[in-house]
Amino acid sequence: MWRDPIVEEVHRVRDEQAKKFGYDLHALCEDIRKKEATSARKPVTREPRKPAIHDAA
């Protein structure tokens, strides 16, 4: 089976980040929010999508 080195790197980095926060998603997200708040970059936010309306005809 072919192994994609980019996918393997993404999985490795993701696991390192999760391990750093004891696999606690809330702690990881809080860290991201703190970094966003102190960053000079503006995070991208988008309006929620409106649900598609399907005609039941």
FIPA-447953 format. One record per atom (N, C-alpha, C): residue number from 1; residue in one letter; atom name; x, y, z. Coordinates in steps of 0.001 Angstrom, whole numbers, plus 500000, padded with zeros to 6 digits. Layout:
<recs>
+------+------+--------+--------+--------+--------+
: paba : rodo : drenro :      x :      y :      z :
+------+------+--------+--------+--------+--------+
:  NUM :    A :     CA :      X :      Y :      Z :
...
+------+------+--------+--------+--------+--------+
</recs>
This chain:
<recs>
+------+------+--------+--------+--------+--------+
: paba : rodo : drenro :      x :      y :      z :
+------+------+--------+--------+--------+--------+
:    1 :    M :      N : 500841 : 498822 : 500000 :
:    1 :    M :     CA : 500000 : 500000 : 500000 :
:    1 :    M :      C : 500888 : 501245 : 500000 :
:    2 :    W :      N : 500538 : 502217 : 499171 :
:    2 :    W :     CA : 501307 : 503440 : 499052 :
:    2 :    W :      C : 501040 : 504335 : 500246 :
:    3 :    R :      N : 502094 : 504939 : 500789 :
:    3 :    R :     CA : 501967 : 505821 : 501948 :
:    3 :    R :      C : 502323 : 507239 : 501531 :
:    4 :    D :      N : 501433 : 508155 : 501840 :
:    4 :    D :     CA : 501628 : 509560 : 501486 :
:    4 :    D :      C : 502400 : 510246 : 502612 :
:    5 :    P :      N : 503615 : 510740 : 502326 :
:    5 :    P :     CA : 504414 : 511370 : 503381 :
:    5 :    P :      C : 503774 : 512632 : 503960 :
:    6 :    I :      N : 502992 : 513343 : 503173 :
:    6 :    I :     CA : 502329 : 514551 : 503670 :
:    6 :    I :      C : 501241 : 514173 : 504671 :
:    7 :    V :      N : 500454 : 513172 : 504335 :
:    7 :    V :     CA : 499403 : 512711 : 505253 :
:    7 :    V :      C : 500028 : 512184 : 506539 :
:    8 :    E :      N : 501129 : 511455 : 506427 :
:    8 :    E :     CA : 501808 : 510947 : 507615 :
:    8 :    E :      C : 502305 : 512094 : 508495 :
:    9 :    E :      N : 502821 : 513153 : 507878 :
:    9 :    E :     CA : 503292 : 514309 : 508647 :
:    9 :    E :      C : 502131 : 515002 : 509352 :
:   10 :    V :      N : 501007 : 515161 : 508668 :
:   10 :    V :     CA : 499828 : 515784 : 509272 :
:   10 :    V :      C : 499375 : 514965 : 510477 :
:   11 :    H :      N : 499339 : 513651 : 510333 :
:   11 :    H :     CA : 498932 : 512788 : 511445 :
:   11 :    H :      C : 499915 : 512883 : 512605 :
:   12 :    R :      N : 501202 : 512964 : 512309 :
:   12 :    R :     CA : 502221 : 513053 : 513355 :
:   12 :    R :      C : 502067 : 514364 : 514126 :
:   13 :    V :      N : 501926 : 515471 : 513401 :
:   13 :    V :     CA : 501788 : 516782 : 514039 :
:   13 :    V :      C : 500496 : 516842 : 514849 :
:   14 :    R :      N : 499427 : 516304 : 514298 :
:   14 :    R :     CA : 498144 : 516290 : 515008 :
:   14 :    R :      C : 498261 : 515513 : 516313 :
:   15 :    D :      N : 498951 : 514380 : 516270 :
:   15 :    D :     CA : 499116 : 513578 : 517475 :
:   15 :    D :      C : 499995 : 514295 : 518501 :
:   16 :    E :      N : 501032 : 514982 : 518037 :
:   16 :    E :     CA : 501890 : 515744 : 518955 :
:   16 :    E :      C : 501089 : 516834 : 519660 :
:   17 :    Q :      N : 500244 : 517543 : 518916 :
:   17 :    Q :     CA : 499423 : 518597 : 519516 :
:   17 :    Q :      C : 498430 : 518005 : 520515 :
:   18 :    A :      N : 497793 : 516919 : 520147 :
:   18 :    A :     CA : 496822 : 516282 : 521044 :
:   18 :    A :      C : 497510 : 515802 : 522321 :
:   19 :    K :      N : 498681 : 515212 : 522169 :
:   19 :    K :     CA : 499433 : 514714 : 523318 :
:   19 :    K :      C : 499829 : 515863 : 524243 :
:   20 :    K :      N : 500196 : 517005 : 523658 :
:   20 :    K :     CA : 500608 : 518187 : 524427 :
:   20 :    K :      C : 499501 : 518643 : 525387 :
:   21 :    F :      N : 498244 : 518444 : 524985 :
:   21 :    F :     CA : 497104 : 518864 : 525789 :
:   21 :    F :      C : 496376 : 517679 : 526419 :
:   22 :    G :      N : 497061 : 516563 : 526533 :
:   22 :    G :     CA : 496475 : 515390 : 527174 :
:   22 :    G :      C : 495245 : 514876 : 526449 :
:   23 :    Y :      N : 495206 : 515054 : 525143 :
:   23 :    Y :     CA : 494092 : 514634 : 524291 :
:   23 :    Y :      C : 492778 : 515290 : 524723 :
:   24 :    D :      N : 492870 : 516494 : 525312 :
:   24 :    D :     CA : 491697 : 517251 : 525749 :
:   24 :    D :      C : 491374 : 518285 : 524675 :
:   25 :    L :      N : 490305 : 518053 : 523939 :
:   25 :    L :     CA : 489932 : 518922 : 522831 :
:   25 :    L :      C : 489627 : 520342 : 523299 :
:   26 :    H :      N : 488982 : 520469 : 524450 :
:   26 :    H :     CA : 488654 : 521797 : 524965 :
:   26 :    H :      C : 489924 : 522594 : 525276 :
:   27 :    A :      N : 490913 : 521950 : 525856 :
:   27 :    A :     CA : 492177 : 522628 : 526166 :
:   27 :    A :      C : 492892 : 523033 : 524877 :
:   28 :    L :      N : 492878 : 522168 : 523887 :
:   28 :    L :     CA : 493510 : 522469 : 522602 :
:   28 :    L :      C : 492837 : 523669 : 521937 :
:   29 :    C :      N : 491501 : 523686 : 521931 :
:   29 :    C :     CA : 490769 : 524800 : 521316 :
:   29 :    C :      C : 491006 : 526097 : 522076 :
:   30 :    E :      N : 491088 : 526028 : 523405 :
:   30 :    E :     CA : 491360 : 527222 : 524199 :
:   30 :    E :      C : 492728 : 527794 : 523850 :
:   31 :    D :      N : 493711 : 526935 : 523655 :
:   31 :    D :     CA : 495043 : 527382 : 523262 :
:   31 :    D :      C : 495001 : 528074 : 521898 :
:   32 :    I :      N : 494250 : 527521 : 520973 :
:   32 :    I :     CA : 494118 : 528130 : 519640 :
:   32 :    I :      C : 493473 : 529508 : 519758 :
:   33 :    R :      N : 492418 : 529627 : 520587 :
:   33 :    R :     CA : 491754 : 530925 : 520774 :
:   33 :    R :      C : 492719 : 531957 : 521357 :
:   34 :    K :      N : 493544 : 531547 : 522313 :
:   34 :    K :     CA : 494520 : 532474 : 522909 :
:   34 :    K :      C : 495523 : 532942 : 521864 :
:   35 :    K :      N : 495982 : 532017 : 521020 :
:   35 :    K :     CA : 496933 : 532379 : 519966 :
:   35 :    K :      C : 496290 : 533322 : 518957 :
:   36 :    E :      N : 495035 : 533082 : 518611 :
:   36 :    E :     CA : 494334 : 533963 : 517682 :
:   36 :    E :      C : 494191 : 535368 : 518272 :
:   37 :    A :      N : 493905 : 535454 : 519565 :
:   37 :    A :     CA : 493687 : 536749 : 520218 :
:   37 :    A :      C : 494961 : 537586 : 520261 :
:   38 :    T :      N : 496112 : 536942 : 520342 :
:   38 :    T :     CA : 497371 : 537684 : 520438 :
:   38 :    T :      C : 498089 : 537817 : 519098 :
:   39 :    S :      N : 497536 : 537215 : 518071 :
:   39 :    S :     CA : 498163 : 537252 : 516753 :
:   39 :    S :      C : 497845 : 538564 : 516036 :
:   40 :    A :      N : 498763 : 539005 : 515208 :
:   40 :    A :     CA : 498527 : 540192 : 514388 :
:   40 :    A :      C : 497611 : 539865 : 513212 :
:   41 :    R :      N : 497472 : 538587 : 512907 :
:   41 :    R :     CA : 496604 : 538177 : 511805 :
:   41 :    R :      C : 495151 : 538132 : 512263 :
:   42 :    K :      N : 494263 : 538450 : 511358 :
:   42 :    K :     CA : 492847 : 538408 : 511664 :
:   42 :    K :      C : 492289 : 537052 : 511237 :
:   43 :    P :      N : 491649 : 536317 : 512168 :
:   43 :    P :     CA : 491092 : 535024 : 511772 :
:   43 :    P :      C : 489926 : 535198 : 510793 :
:   44 :    V :      N : 489766 : 534253 : 509925 :
:   44 :    V :     CA : 488688 : 534289 : 508937 :
:   44 :    V :      C : 487418 : 533775 : 509598 :
:   45 :    T :      N : 486368 : 534557 : 509515 :
:   45 :    T :     CA : 485063 : 534107 : 510002 :
:   45 :    T :      C : 484074 : 534265 : 508862 :
:   46 :    R :      N : 483171 : 533368 : 508791 :
:   46 :    R :     CA : 482177 : 533390 : 507716 :
:   46 :    R :      C : 480784 : 533287 : 508307 :
:   47 :    E :      N : 479832 : 533808 : 507564 :
:   47 :    E :     CA : 478437 : 533683 : 507964 :
:   47 :    E :      C : 478019 : 532225 : 507818 :
:   48 :    P :      N : 477170 : 531743 : 508704 :
:   48 :    P :     CA : 476678 : 530368 : 508539 :
:   48 :    P :      C : 475912 : 530227 : 507228 :
:   49 :    R :      N : 476022 : 529081 : 506630 :
:   49 :    R :     CA : 475274 : 528841 : 505388 :
:   49 :    R :      C : 473791 : 528723 : 505690 :
:   50 :    K :      N : 473003 : 529226 : 504773 :
:   50 :    K :     CA : 471559 : 529069 : 504902 :
:   50 :    K :      C : 471203 : 527714 : 504307 :
:   51 :    P :      N : 470306 : 527003 : 504942 :
:   51 :    P :     CA : 469938 : 525676 : 504416 :
:   51 :    P :      C : 469284 : 525802 : 503042 :
:   52 :    A :      N : 469562 : 524847 : 502201 :
:   52 :    A :     CA : 468974 : 524826 : 500863 :
:   52 :    A :      C : 467493 : 524487 : 500982 :
:   53 :    I :      N : 466685 : 525184 : 500233 :
:   53 :    I :     CA : 465248 : 524901 : 500229 :
:   53 :    I :      C : 464938 : 524044 : 499021 :
:   54 :    H :      N : 464409 : 522872 : 499282 :
:   54 :    H :     CA : 464071 : 521941 : 498198 :
:   54 :    H :      C : 462565 : 521934 : 497995 :
:   55 :    D :      N : 462179 : 522010 : 496746 :
:   55 :    D :     CA : 460751 : 521946 : 496411 :
:   55 :    D :      C : 460308 : 520506 : 496485 :
:   56 :    A :      N : 459251 : 520253 : 497195 :
:   56 :    A :     CA : 458711 : 518882 : 497343 :
:   56 :    A :      C : 457660 : 518624 : 496285 :
:   57 :    A :      N : 457848 : 519115 : 495096 :
:   57 :    A :     CA : 456849 : 518967 : 494035 :
:   57 :    A :      C : 457017 : 517694 : 493274 :
+------+------+--------+--------+--------+--------+
</recs>
